[in-house]
Amino acid sequence: PLKKHFENRHSPVILCNKFTQNLGDITKTADLLISATGVKNIVTADM
């Protein structure tokens, strides 16, 4: 539902999960980051 919300407003969306390679590179370029994976510490301060 959140993905559709942003896409309907013409915002680019990138979906990641615990298997995503280069997650740190992706998060560093994000203007907005929403984490709802249920995986503890998947996003860290250095990202």
C-alpha angles and dihedrals in degrees: 000000000000091000091056091046092059095039090053086058091050094251118146113245128198117189118205136178138184090285096054112123118224092017090159092056091050095048093048091061096046122112090195127022123193116184118195103144100118088231113124115234095001087137116048134185093256092059 
